């Protein structure tokens, strides 16, 4: 048999030919171990960017990356472990609401999350707002927290999918991040390596999302669901709208406060609706219900009984946090300066420049440009209007929180310019744009 050569793999990919399992394993193993240089891997990534990969090769790539490092299993928690992943958005505090809500319906959840970068926030940053909350649980502590609270959220281990870490860093500097096979395999490899047997995906699209075009967001969702089908991990994806912030709050402590309100049945309509939709899919994957309609009904019943906020309280306590934050929001970090942004004219909200909103929050300190940056947990803003709302001149349309008057006044001006008001009435935005399942 002829020896596998990187040159031949690059050529086959460039010319649109299918790669074998052996070739993909050779490529990923060699790059992870350092025997394949960056310049050859960069050439292969660019070939994938232009020519793509077959569905079979994308699934093989995913599993090769999974097997590059530690693969976690959780037999103590049963055979079915449902995980949820979002591709990231502005004001996306879904995990904080969704997981306690689903846990209240009887599904154990053991989740690994990450920190935010750029204009989208990270779950660990939001939970960092809770005094005392720990992410660095060892395995025994993690299992105990899940058993006590029904759920736990920790940071990713250092040796989880090292091939993806190395490959992503290369893609980031070679303009090959925006490749659907590479994005899909990156996301799915981390979910699988973390022990998920069933996966629910929230693929964002719109001006505040990584995947702005709806057609590409649908293709990404279809690609990830197909990977799941090929490797024996049941996967469902919802494509959801990120053409306006989710809920109102954008910023870590602010989002925790909004999540608490939502868990008490008093949250924004769009955040509540998204959690209902994703939660119903998680209940289907866990075998608790047979349809989205039945799942929604179960979730509404547990909300009526006040169970989701109690699951959240139990999770916070089990991970060393202070559960008094639920009744005493002032225990969360608070920015020293708060100013209102107001409408300069009457009319209708025609558009919200969502990515700009996320960047404004980042500039206030709520996000980070580089992974090593510190963040201000109290900073951020609340966008109090939605596309389609009728408003009057002088009406408060947002509230901005920051470290000093100069920063907040500058942010207020930017927020006011990021919310377009026009004479014409426009339709409210649809939230769930597609459902992909196999």
C-alpha positions in Angstrom: 0.0 0.0 0.0 1.3 3.5 -0.9 2.1 5.7 2.1 -0.3 8.6 2.8 1.2 12.0 2.0 -0.1 15.4 3.0 0.6 16.7 -0.5 -1.8 14.2 -1.9 -4.5 15.0 0.6 -4.2 18.7 -0.2 -4.4 17.9 -3.9 -7.4 15.7 -3.6 -9.3 18.2 -1.4 -8.4 21.1 -3.8 -9.7 19.1 -6.8 -13.0 18.2 -5.0 -12.3 14.4 -4.5 -13.4 12.5 -1.4 -11.0 11.8 1.4 -10.8 8.5 3.1 -11.0 7.9 6.8 -7.3 6.9 6.8 -6.3 10.2 5.1 -8.3 12.3 7.5 -7.0 10.5 10.6 -3.4 10.8 9.2 -3.9 14.6 8.7 -5.4 15.3 12.2 -3.1 13.0 14.1 0.0 14.4 12.4 -1.0 18.0 12.9 -1.9 17.5 16.6 1.4 15.8 17.2 3.4 18.5 15.3 4.6 16.2 12.5 2.6 18.2 9.9 3.6 21.8 9.6 1.3 24.8 9.8 1.9 25.8 6.1 0.6 22.4 4.8 -2.4 22.4 7.2 -3.2 26.0 6.2 -3.2 24.9 2.5 -5.6 22.1 3.3 -7.9 24.4 5.2 -8.0 26.8 2.3 -8.8 23.9 0.0 -11.7 22.9 2.3 -12.8 26.6 2.3 -13.2 26.6 -1.5 -14.2 23.0 -2.2 -15.8 21.8 1.0 -15.9 18.2 2.3 -18.3 15.3 1.7 -20.7 14.6 4.5 -18.8 11.4 5.3 -15.5 13.2 5.4 -17.0 15.9 7.7 -18.2 13.2 10.1 -14.8 11.5 10.0 -13.0 14.8 10.7 -15.3 15.4 13.7 -14.4 12.0 15.2 -10.7 12.4 14.5 -10.7 15.6 16.4 -12.7 14.0 19.2 -10.1 11.2 19.5 -7.2 13.7 19.6 -7.6 14.2 23.3 -9.6 13.2 26.4 -13.1 11.8 25.8 -15.4 12.2 28.8 -18.1 9.7 29.8 -20.6 10.0 32.6 -21.9 6.6 33.4 -22.9 7.8 36.9 -25.6 10.0 35.3 -27.2 7.4 33.1 -27.0 6.5 29.4 -28.8 9.6 28.0 -27.0 12.9 28.5 -28.6 15.8 26.6 -26.5 18.9 25.8 -27.3 22.2 24.2 -25.1 24.5 22.2 -25.6 28.0 20.8 -23.5 29.5 18.1 -23.5 32.8 20.0 -25.5 36.0 20.0 -26.1 39.3 21.7 -27.9 39.0 25.0 -28.0 35.2 24.7 -28.5 34.1 28.3 -30.5 31.1 27.2 -28.4 28.6 29.0 -29.0 30.3 32.4 -32.8 29.9 31.9 -33.0 26.7 29.7 -31.0 24.3 31.8 -32.7 24.9 35.2 -36.1 24.8 33.4 -35.3 21.5 31.7 -33.8 20.1 34.9 -37.0 21.0 36.7 -38.8 18.6 34.2 -36.6 15.7 35.4 -33.6 15.8 33.0 -30.1 15.6 34.5 -27.7 18.1 32.8 -23.9 18.1 33.1 -22.7 21.0 30.9 -19.3 22.3 30.0 -19.2 25.9 28.8 -16.7 28.6 27.7 -16.0 32.2 28.1 -17.0 34.9 25.6 -14.9 36.6 23.0 -15.8 39.6 20.9 -19.4 40.9 20.7 -21.0 37.6 22.0 -21.0 36.7 25.7 -20.0 33.5 27.3 -21.9 31.5 29.9 -19.0 31.3 32.3 -18.6 35.0 32.3 -22.3 35.5 33.1 -22.2 33.0 36.0 -19.0 34.6 37.2 -21.2 37.5 38.3 -22.6 35.3 41.1 -20.5 35.7 44.2 -18.6 32.5 45.1 -19.8 30.5 42.1 -17.2 27.8 41.1 -16.5 26.3 37.7 -13.3 24.4 38.6 -15.1 21.3 40.1 -13.3 18.0 39.9 -15.1 15.0 38.6 -16.5 13.9 42.0 -17.7 17.4 42.8 -19.3 17.8 39.3 -21.2 14.5 39.7 -22.3 15.5 43.2 -23.5 18.9 42.0 -25.5 17.3 39.3 -27.0 14.8 41.7 -27.9 17.5 44.3 -29.2 20.2 41.9 -30.2 18.2 38.8 -27.6 20.3 36.8 -24.1 21.8 36.9 -22.1 24.0 34.6 -18.3 23.9 34.6 -15.4 25.1 32.4 -13.9 22.9 29.7 -11.0 20.6 30.6 -7.6 21.5 29.2 -7.2 18.3 27.1 -10.6 18.3 25.4 -10.2 18.2 21.6 -6.7 19.6 21.4 -6.8 19.2 17.6 -9.6 21.7 17.4 -7.8 24.2 19.6 -4.7 24.0 17.3 -6.7 24.0 14.1 -8.9 26.9 15.1 -5.9 29.1 15.9 -4.6 28.4 12.5 -7.9 29.1 10.7 -8.2 32.3 12.6 -5.0 33.7 11.1 -5.5 32.2 7.6 -9.0 33.5 6.8 -10.5 30.0 6.8 -12.8 30.3 9.9 -15.9 30.8 7.7 -16.0 27.2 6.3 -19.1 25.2 7.2 -17.5 21.8 7.3 -14.8 23.2 9.6 -17.2 25.1 11.8 -19.6 22.1 12.1 -16.8 19.6 13.0 -15.4 22.1 15.5 -18.7 22.5 17.4 -19.7 18.9 17.3 -16.3 17.5 18.3 -16.5 19.5 21.6 -20.0 18.4 22.4 -19.2 14.7 21.7 -15.9 14.8 23.6 -17.7 16.3 26.6 -19.9 13.2 26.8 -23.1 14.3 25.1 -25.2 11.5 23.7 -28.0 13.7 22.5 -27.5 17.3 21.2 -29.8 20.3 20.7 -28.4 23.2 18.7 -29.4 26.8 18.6 -27.9 28.2 15.3 -28.2 32.0 15.3 -28.6 34.0 12.2 -28.9 37.8 11.5 -26.9 40.9 12.1 -25.8 39.9 15.6 -24.8 36.3 14.7 -21.6 34.8 13.4 -23.6 33.3 10.5 -25.5 36.3 9.2 -27.1 34.8 6.1 -30.1 32.6 6.8 -29.2 30.2 3.9 -25.7 29.5 5.4 -27.1 29.2 8.9 -29.5 26.5 7.7 -26.7 24.7 5.9 -24.6 24.8 9.1 -27.6 23.4 11.0 -28.1 20.6 8.4 -24.4 19.8 8.4 -24.2 19.4 12.2 -27.4 17.3 12.3 -26.0 15.1 9.6 -22.8 14.6 11.6 -24.8 13.6 14.6 -26.8 11.1 12.5 -23.6 9.6 11.0 -21.9 9.0 14.3 -24.9 7.9 16.4 -25.6 11.1 18.3 -29.2 12.2 17.9 -29.1 15.9 17.1 -31.8 18.5 16.4 -31.2 22.2 15.5 -33.3 25.3 15.6 -32.2 28.2 13.4 -33.1 31.4 15.4 -33.2 35.1 14.8 -30.4 37.3 16.0 -31.5 40.5 14.2 -32.1 42.0 17.6 -30.8 41.3 21.1 -32.4 38.4 22.8 -34.4 39.7 25.7 -33.3 43.1 26.9 -30.1 42.7 28.9 -26.7 42.6 27.3 -23.9 42.2 29.9 -23.0 39.6 32.5 -24.7 40.6 35.8 -27.5 42.2 33.9 -28.2 39.0 32.1 -28.2 37.0 35.3 -30.9 39.3 36.7 -33.0 38.9 33.5 -32.5 35.1 33.6 -33.7 35.0 37.2 -36.8 37.0 36.3 -37.5 34.6 33.4 -37.1 31.6 35.6 -39.8 33.2 37.8 -42.1 33.5 34.8 -41.5 37.3 34.5 -39.0 37.5 31.7 -39.1 38.9 28.2 -41.4 37.2 25.7 -38.7 36.3 23.2 -36.3 34.8 25.7 -39.1 32.8 27.3 -40.3 31.6 23.9 -36.9 30.5 22.8 -36.3 28.5 26.0 -39.6 26.8 25.6 -38.8 25.8 22.0 -35.3 24.6 22.9 -36.4 23.0 26.1 -39.1 21.0 24.3 -36.5 19.6 21.9 -34.3 18.6 24.9 -37.2 16.8 26.5 -37.8 14.9 23.2 -34.1 14.0 23.1 -34.2 12.8 26.7 -37.2 10.6 26.0 -39.5 12.5 28.3 -42.0 13.5 25.6 -42.9 12.7 22.0 -43.5 16.1 20.4 -42.6 19.8 20.7 -46.1 20.6 21.7 -46.1 18.0 24.6 -42.6 19.3 25.7 -43.9 22.9 25.9 -46.8 21.8 28.0 -44.6 20.0 30.4 -42.3 23.0 30.7 -45.3 25.4 31.3 -46.5 23.1 34.0 -43.2 23.0 35.9 -43.0 26.8 35.6 -46.5 27.2 37.1 -45.3 25.2 40.1 -42.3 27.5 40.5 -39.7 24.7 40.0 -37.3 26.2 37.5 -36.1 29.0 39.9 -35.6 26.4 42.6 -33.4 24.3 40.3 -31.3 27.5 39.6 -31.1 28.1 43.4 -29.9 24.6 44.0 -27.3 24.8 41.2 -25.9 28.0 42.6 -25.7 26.6 46.1 -24.1 23.3 44.9 -21.4 25.2 43.1 -20.5 27.4 46.0 -22.4 30.5 44.9 -24.6 32.8 47.0 -28.3 31.9 46.3 -29.5 35.1 48.0 -28.9 36.8 44.6 -32.4 35.5 43.6 -34.1 37.8 46.1 -31.3 40.4 46.6 -30.2 41.5 43.1 -27.9 44.1 44.7 -25.5 41.3 45.6 -24.6 41.0 42.0 -21.9 43.4 40.5 -23.3 46.8 39.7 -21.9 49.5 37.5 -21.4 52.9 39.2 -22.9 54.9 36.3 -26.2 54.4 34.6 -27.8 56.7 31.9 -30.8 56.4 29.6 -30.8 56.5 25.9 -33.9 58.1 24.4 -35.7 58.2 21.1 -35.0 61.4 19.2 -38.3 61.2 17.2 -41.6 59.4 17.3 -42.3 56.5 15.0 -41.6 52.8 14.8 -38.4 50.8 15.5 -37.4 49.7 12.0 -34.1 48.1 12.8 -31.7 47.4 15.6 -28.0 47.0 14.6 -27.4 44.1 16.9 -23.7 43.5 16.3 -23.1 47.2 17.1 -25.0 46.7 20.4 -22.8 43.8 21.3 -19.7 45.8 20.5 -20.9 48.8 22.6 -21.3 46.4 25.5 -17.8 45.1 24.9 -16.4 48.6 24.8 -18.0 49.3 28.2 -16.1 46.3 29.6 -18.8 43.6 29.4 -16.8 41.6 26.8 -13.2 41.0 25.8 -11.3 41.6 22.6 -8.6 39.0 23.5 -9.1 35.9 25.6 -6.8 37.1 28.3 -8.7 40.4 28.8 -10.5 41.1 32.1 -14.1 42.1 32.0 -16.4 44.4 34.0 -19.2 42.1 35.3 -21.5 45.0 36.0 -21.2 46.8 32.7 -23.6 46.5 29.8 -26.9 47.8 28.6 -30.6 47.1 28.4 -32.3 47.5 25.0 -35.9 48.2 26.0 -37.5 48.1 22.6 -38.0 45.5 19.8 -38.3 45.8 16.1 -41.9 46.9 15.2 -42.5 48.7 18.5 -44.3 52.1 18.2 -42.4 54.8 20.3 -42.7 58.4 21.1 -40.0 61.1 21.0 -38.2 61.3 24.4 -39.1 57.7 25.3 -36.4 55.7 27.0 -35.3 53.1 24.5 -32.2 51.7 26.3 -30.3 52.0 29.6 -26.6 52.0 29.7 -24.3 50.9 32.6 -20.6 51.5 32.8 -17.5 52.4 34.8 -17.6 56.2 34.4 -19.6 59.1 32.9 -17.5 59.6 29.8 -17.7 55.9 28.8 -21.4 55.8 29.4 -22.3 59.0 27.7 -20.3 57.9 24.6 -22.1 54.6 24.7 -25.5 56.3 24.9 -24.8 58.2 21.7 -23.8 55.0 19.9 -26.9 53.1 21.2 -29.2 55.9 20.0 -27.6 55.7 16.5 -27.9 51.9 16.5 -31.7 51.8 16.9 -33.3 53.1 13.7 -36.7 54.8 14.0 -38.8 55.3 10.9 -42.3 56.5 9.9 -43.4 53.2 8.6 -44.7 50.3 10.6 -42.8 47.1 10.3 -43.7 43.5 11.2 -42.1 42.1 14.4 -39.3 39.7 13.7 -40.0 35.9 13.7 -37.9 34.1 16.3 -37.7 30.5 15.2 -36.8 30.4 11.5 -36.2 26.7 10.9 -36.1 23.3 12.6 -33.7 20.6 11.4 -33.9 17.0 12.5 -33.3 13.5 11.3 
